[in-house]
Amino acid sequence: MNILNLFISSLVQAILFSAIPFIWWAITLRKNISFFQWIGLKKISIKNKKRYILIFAGTILIFIPSLVIIAFVGSDKMATSRFSGKGISALIPEIHYKGCCLD
């Protein structure tokens, strides 16, 4: 039930986050420019499709091992769980922990 509540909460936040710019656009600029152009979204023009697919697949292949490592390490060994709640005073110890102390 908690996951459902988080999902609903995130949807409501996304709707509220996008509603304010949409209302502003609808009141001021609706006749001059489309909403998606106004927020900066454009269609991607791909000149070399093979190169684009290779770069995309390579990027995915680079990030998959890091996700697998995070899944197997567990949250108790993560530096964020060891130093949570300590504020800026934990910055240097956390950097040191990430650099040398992971098993």
N, C-alpha and C positions, 0 to 999 in steps of 0.2 A: 504494500500500500504506500510505503514511503517513496518508492520509485515513481509511482503514478503521481503523487503530489509534487515531486520535483519536476516531472515532465510538464504537468499543467502549469506550474509556476514559471517554468522557463518559457513556455508558449505565451503566457500573459505578458511577461517581461519583454519578449521579442515584439509582440504586437504594440505595446505601449512605446517601446523604443522607436519603432518605425512609424507610429501614428503621428508624432509631432512633426517630423519633416514632411510627411505627406500632407498634413493639414496646411502647413506653411506654403508648400508648393501649390496646393489647390487654391489657396486664397490669392497668392501673388503672381505666380508664373505659369499657370496652367495653359494659357493661350500662346505663350512664347516658346516653350520647350517641353518635351516629354519628361515625365518623372524620372525615368531611368537614365536619360541623358543628363538631367540635372544633378543626380547623385553620382554620376561618373561611370555608370556601367555602359560598356560598349561591346559590340560583337568582336570576337577575336578573329583577326585575319591571319591565317596560317599559310605561309608560303611553301614550306617544306614539311609535308605531313609526316613523312617517315622520320625525319629528325625530331619532330615534336613528340611523336609516339615513343621514340627511343629515350629521349630526355625524361619524359613522364614516367616510363617504366623503370628507368634507372633510379629516379628519385624515390619511387615507391620501394624498390628493392633495397635502397640504402636505409630507409626508415623502418622497415619491417623487423630487422634484427634488434633494433633498440626497443621496439614495443615488446618483443618476446622477452628480452632481458628484464624489462620493467615488470612484466607479468610474473616471471619466475623469482625475482629478488624478494618481492613482498614489501609491504608498506612499513614494516617495523625496522628495516635496514636503510630506509631512505633518509637522507639528511633532513628533508623537510619535516619528517615526523620527530626526529630527535631534537630539533631546534625550534619547534613551533611554539609560539607564544613568548619568545624571548626578545623579539623586536630587532632593532638595528645592532644591538650588542652581540648578537649571534652571527653577524655577517662573516667576520674573519674566521671563527671556528668552523662555520659551515663550508667555506671555501677550502679550508685546510682538510676537512673531513672528506669532501668530494675529491680532492686531489690525491690523497694518500691512504685513506683508511678503509676503503671499500674492500671487502673480502672477495 
